């Protein structure tokens, strides 16, 4: 049972990392742009980024938002990392999700 839960969590993490999906990631790349997580990984020290609230989904009902597909992370990647060994907190808009 425990291994099953861990497997489910890994699958959910991989899905969340895709943001708006592979087509939108390809569209970003075709414009010469990077995804939010790619930009963060270039900025921070290697393997130092720890993401927060990866599975957060909005609860907004204004402007028809309640009818749109909910995407984990909701278009913003947040977390902490180090740059030159110093702890920083950061966020990046994920333009693959509703234009960021």
MODELLER restraints for C-alpha pairs under 7 A, 6 or more apart:
rsr = mdl.restraints
at = mdl.atoms
rsr.add(forms.Gaussian(group=physical.xy_distance, feature=features.Distance(at['CA:16:A'], at['CA:54:A']), mean=6.70, stdev=0.5))
rsr.add(forms.Gaussian(group=physical.xy_distance, feature=features.Distance(at['CA:16:A'], at['CA:55:A']), mean=6.91, stdev=0.5))
rsr.add(forms.Gaussian(group=physical.xy_distance, feature=features.Distance(at['CA:16:A'], at['CA:72:A']), mean=5.33, stdev=0.5))
rsr.add(forms.Gaussian(group=physical.xy_distance, feature=features.Distance(at['CA:16:A'], at['CA:73:A']), mean=6.80, stdev=0.5))
rsr.add(forms.Gaussian(group=physical.xy_distance, feature=features.Distance(at['CA:19:A'], at['CA:71:A']), mean=6.87, stdev=0.5))
rsr.add(forms.Gaussian(group=physical.xy_distance, feature=features.Distance(at['CA:19:A'], at['CA:96:A']), mean=6.09, stdev=0.5))
rsr.add(forms.Gaussian(group=physical.xy_distance, feature=features.Distance(at['CA:19:A'], at['CA:97:A']), mean=6.04, stdev=0.5))
rsr.add(forms.Gaussian(group=physical.xy_distance, feature=features.Distance(at['CA:20:A'], at['CA:96:A']), mean=4.66, stdev=0.5))
rsr.add(forms.Gaussian(group=physical.xy_distance, feature=features.Distance(at['CA:20:A'], at['CA:97:A']), mean=4.55, stdev=0.5))
rsr.add(forms.Gaussian(group=physical.xy_distance, feature=features.Distance(at['CA:24:A'], at['CA:96:A']), mean=5.22, stdev=0.5))
rsr.add(forms.Gaussian(group=physical.xy_distance, feature=features.Distance(at['CA:25:A'], at['CA:35:A']), mean=6.80, stdev=0.5))
rsr.add(forms.Gaussian(group=physical.xy_distance, feature=features.Distance(at['CA:25:A'], at['CA:96:A']), mean=6.16, stdev=0.5))
rsr.add(forms.Gaussian(group=physical.xy_distance, feature=features.Distance(at['CA:28:A'], at['CA:34:A']), mean=6.24, stdev=0.5))
rsr.add(forms.Gaussian(group=physical.xy_distance, feature=features.Distance(at['CA:28:A'], at['CA:35:A']), mean=6.98, stdev=0.5))
rsr.add(forms.Gaussian(group=physical.xy_distance, feature=features.Distance(at['CA:35:A'], at['CA:94:A']), mean=6.35, stdev=0.5))
rsr.add(forms.Gaussian(group=physical.xy_distance, feature=features.Distance(at['CA:36:A'], at['CA:77:A']), mean=6.69, stdev=0.5))
rsr.add(forms.Gaussian(group=physical.xy_distance, feature=features.Distance(at['CA:36:A'], at['CA:92:A']), mean=5.47, stdev=0.5))
rsr.add(forms.Gaussian(group=physical.xy_distance, feature=features.Distance(at['CA:36:A'], at['CA:93:A']), mean=6.12, stdev=0.5))
rsr.add(forms.Gaussian(group=physical.xy_distance, feature=features.Distance(at['CA:36:A'], at['CA:94:A']), mean=4.95, stdev=0.5))
rsr.add(forms.Gaussian(group=physical.xy_distance, feature=features.Distance(at['CA:44:A'], at['CA:81:A']), mean=6.35, stdev=0.5))
rsr.add(forms.Gaussian(group=physical.xy_distance, feature=features.Distance(at['CA:44:A'], at['CA:82:A']), mean=5.78, stdev=0.5))
rsr.add(forms.Gaussian(group=physical.xy_distance, feature=features.Distance(at['CA:44:A'], at['CA:83:A']), mean=4.94, stdev=0.5))
rsr.add(forms.Gaussian(group=physical.xy_distance, feature=features.Distance(at['CA:45:A'], at['CA:82:A']), mean=5.55, stdev=0.5))
rsr.add(forms.Gaussian(group=physical.xy_distance, feature=features.Distance(at['CA:45:A'], at['CA:83:A']), mean=5.22, stdev=0.5))
rsr.add(forms.Gaussian(group=physical.xy_distance, feature=features.Distance(at['CA:45:A'], at['CA:84:A']), mean=6.51, stdev=0.5))
rsr.add(forms.Gaussian(group=physical.xy_distance, feature=features.Distance(at['CA:48:A'], at['CA:81:A']), mean=4.86, stdev=0.5))
rsr.add(forms.Gaussian(group=physical.xy_distance, feature=features.Distance(at['CA:48:A'], at['CA:82:A']), mean=5.87, stdev=0.5))
rsr.add(forms.Gaussian(group=physical.xy_distance, feature=features.Distance(at['CA:49:A'], at['CA:79:A']), mean=6.75, stdev=0.5))
rsr.add(forms.Gaussian(group=physical.xy_distance, feature=features.Distance(at['CA:49:A'], at['CA:80:A']), mean=5.72, stdev=0.5))
rsr.add(forms.Gaussian(group=physical.xy_distance, feature=features.Distance(at['CA:49:A'], at['CA:81:A']), mean=4.26, stdev=0.5))
rsr.add(forms.Gaussian(group=physical.xy_distance, feature=features.Distance(at['CA:50:A'], at['CA:79:A']), mean=5.42, stdev=0.5))
rsr.add(forms.Gaussian(group=physical.xy_distance, feature=features.Distance(at['CA:50:A'], at['CA:80:A']), mean=5.37, stdev=0.5))
rsr.add(forms.Gaussian(group=physical.xy_distance, feature=features.Distance(at['CA:50:A'], at['CA:81:A']), mean=6.11, stdev=0.5))
rsr.add(forms.Gaussian(group=physical.xy_distance, feature=features.Distance(at['CA:51:A'], at['CA:78:A']), mean=5.71, stdev=0.5))
rsr.add(forms.Gaussian(group=physical.xy_distance, feature=features.Distance(at['CA:51:A'], at['CA:79:A']), mean=4.18, stdev=0.5))
rsr.add(forms.Gaussian(group=physical.xy_distance, feature=features.Distance(at['CA:51:A'], at['CA:80:A']), mean=6.63, stdev=0.5))
rsr.add(forms.Gaussian(group=physical.xy_distance, feature=features.Distance(at['CA:52:A'], at['CA:78:A']), mean=5.51, stdev=0.5))
rsr.add(forms.Gaussian(group=physical.xy_distance, feature=features.Distance(at['CA:52:A'], at['CA:79:A']), mean=4.86, stdev=0.5))
rsr.add(forms.Gaussian(group=physical.xy_distance, feature=features.Distance(at['CA:53:A'], at['CA:73:A']), mean=6.66, stdev=0.5))
rsr.add(forms.Gaussian(group=physical.xy_distance, feature=features.Distance(at['CA:54:A'], at['CA:72:A']), mean=6.30, stdev=0.5))
rsr.add(forms.Gaussian(group=physical.xy_distance, feature=features.Distance(at['CA:54:A'], at['CA:73:A']), mean=4.85, stdev=0.5))
rsr.add(forms.Gaussian(group=physical.xy_distance, feature=features.Distance(at['CA:55:A'], at['CA:72:A']), mean=4.53, stdev=0.5))
rsr.add(forms.Gaussian(group=physical.xy_distance, feature=features.Distance(at['CA:55:A'], at['CA:73:A']), mean=5.22, stdev=0.5))
rsr.add(forms.Gaussian(group=physical.xy_distance, feature=features.Distance(at['CA:56:A'], at['CA:72:A']), mean=5.56, stdev=0.5))
rsr.add(forms.Gaussian(group=physical.xy_distance, feature=features.Distance(at['CA:56:A'], at['CA:73:A']), mean=4.91, stdev=0.5))
rsr.add(forms.Gaussian(group=physical.xy_distance, feature=features.Distance(at['CA:56:A'], at['CA:74:A']), mean=6.53, stdev=0.5))
rsr.add(forms.Gaussian(group=physical.xy_distance, feature=features.Distance(at['CA:57:A'], at['CA:70:A']), mean=6.35, stdev=0.5))
rsr.add(forms.Gaussian(group=physical.xy_distance, feature=features.Distance(at['CA:57:A'], at['CA:71:A']), mean=6.56, stdev=0.5))
rsr.add(forms.Gaussian(group=physical.xy_distance, feature=features.Distance(at['CA:57:A'], at['CA:72:A']), mean=5.55, stdev=0.5))
rsr.add(forms.Gaussian(group=physical.xy_distance, feature=features.Distance(at['CA:57:A'], at['CA:73:A']), mean=6.08, stdev=0.5))
rsr.add(forms.Gaussian(group=physical.xy_distance, feature=features.Distance(at['CA:57:A'], at['CA:74:A']), mean=5.48, stdev=0.5))
rsr.add(forms.Gaussian(group=physical.xy_distance, feature=features.Distance(at['CA:58:A'], at['CA:74:A']), mean=6.47, stdev=0.5))
rsr.add(forms.Gaussian(group=physical.xy_distance, feature=features.Distance(at['CA:60:A'], at['CA:66:A']), mean=6.24, stdev=0.5))
rsr.add(forms.Gaussian(group=physical.xy_distance, feature=features.Distance(at['CA:74:A'], at['CA:97:A']), mean=6.97, stdev=0.5))
rsr.add(forms.Gaussian(group=physical.xy_distance, feature=features.Distance(at['CA:75:A'], at['CA:93:A']), mean=5.92, stdev=0.5))
rsr.add(forms.Gaussian(group=physical.xy_distance, feature=features.Distance(at['CA:75:A'], at['CA:94:A']), mean=4.68, stdev=0.5))
rsr.add(forms.Gaussian(group=physical.xy_distance, feature=features.Distance(at['CA:75:A'], at['CA:95:A']), mean=6.82, stdev=0.5))
rsr.add(forms.Gaussian(group=physical.xy_distance, feature=features.Distance(at['CA:75:A'], at['CA:97:A']), mean=4.93, stdev=0.5))
rsr.add(forms.Gaussian(group=physical.xy_distance, feature=features.Distance(at['CA:75:A'], at['CA:98:A']), mean=6.99, stdev=0.5))
rsr.add(forms.Gaussian(group=physical.xy_distance, feature=features.Distance(at['CA:75:A'], at['CA:100:A']), mean=5.20, stdev=0.5))
rsr.add(forms.Gaussian(group=physical.xy_distance, feature=features.Distance(at['CA:76:A'], at['CA:91:A']), mean=6.66, stdev=0.5))
rsr.add(forms.Gaussian(group=physical.xy_distance, feature=features.Distance(at['CA:76:A'], at['CA:92:A']), mean=5.75, stdev=0.5))
rsr.add(forms.Gaussian(group=physical.xy_distance, feature=features.Distance(at['CA:76:A'], at['CA:93:A']), mean=4.65, stdev=0.5))
rsr.add(forms.Gaussian(group=physical.xy_distance, feature=features.Distance(at['CA:76:A'], at['CA:94:A']), mean=5.41, stdev=0.5))
rsr.add(forms.Gaussian(group=physical.xy_distance, feature=features.Distance(at['CA:77:A'], at['CA:91:A']), mean=5.36, stdev=0.5))
rsr.add(forms.Gaussian(group=physical.xy_distance, feature=features.Distance(at['CA:77:A'], at['CA:92:A']), mean=5.26, stdev=0.5))
rsr.add(forms.Gaussian(group=physical.xy_distance, feature=features.Distance(at['CA:77:A'], at['CA:93:A']), mean=6.43, stdev=0.5))
rsr.add(forms.Gaussian(group=physical.xy_distance, feature=features.Distance(at['CA:77:A'], at['CA:94:A']), mean=6.72, stdev=0.5))
rsr.add(forms.Gaussian(group=physical.xy_distance, feature=features.Distance(at['CA:78:A'], at['CA:90:A']), mean=5.80, stdev=0.5))
rsr.add(forms.Gaussian(group=physical.xy_distance, feature=features.Distance(at['CA:78:A'], at['CA:91:A']), mean=4.18, stdev=0.5))
rsr.add(forms.Gaussian(group=physical.xy_distance, feature=features.Distance(at['CA:78:A'], at['CA:92:A']), mean=6.63, stdev=0.5))
rsr.add(forms.Gaussian(group=physical.xy_distance, feature=features.Distance(at['CA:79:A'], at['CA:89:A']), mean=5.79, stdev=0.5))
rsr.add(forms.Gaussian(group=physical.xy_distance, feature=features.Distance(at['CA:79:A'], at['CA:90:A']), mean=5.67, stdev=0.5))
rsr.add(forms.Gaussian(group=physical.xy_distance, feature=features.Distance(at['CA:79:A'], at['CA:91:A']), mean=6.45, stdev=0.5))
rsr.add(forms.Gaussian(group=physical.xy_distance, feature=features.Distance(at['CA:80:A'], at['CA:88:A']), mean=5.58, stdev=0.5))
rsr.add(forms.Gaussian(group=physical.xy_distance, feature=features.Distance(at['CA:80:A'], at['CA:89:A']), mean=4.22, stdev=0.5))
rsr.add(forms.Gaussian(group=physical.xy_distance, feature=features.Distance(at['CA:80:A'], at['CA:90:A']), mean=6.03, stdev=0.5))
rsr.add(forms.Gaussian(group=physical.xy_distance, feature=features.Distance(at['CA:81:A'], at['CA:87:A']), mean=5.74, stdev=0.5))
rsr.add(forms.Gaussian(group=physical.xy_distance, feature=features.Distance(at['CA:81:A'], at['CA:88:A']), mean=5.50, stdev=0.5))
rsr.add(forms.Gaussian(group=physical.xy_distance, feature=features.Distance(at['CA:81:A'], at['CA:89:A']), mean=6.45, stdev=0.5))
rsr.add(forms.Gaussian(group=physical.xy_distance, feature=features.Distance(at['CA:82:A'], at['CA:88:A']), mean=5.62, stdev=0.5))
rsr.add(forms.Gaussian(group=physical.xy_distance, feature=features.Distance(at['CA:93:A'], at['CA:100:A']), mean=5.00, stdev=0.5))
rsr.add(forms.Gaussian(group=physical.xy_distance, feature=features.Distance(at['CA:94:A'], at['CA:100:A']), mean=4.76, stdev=0.5))
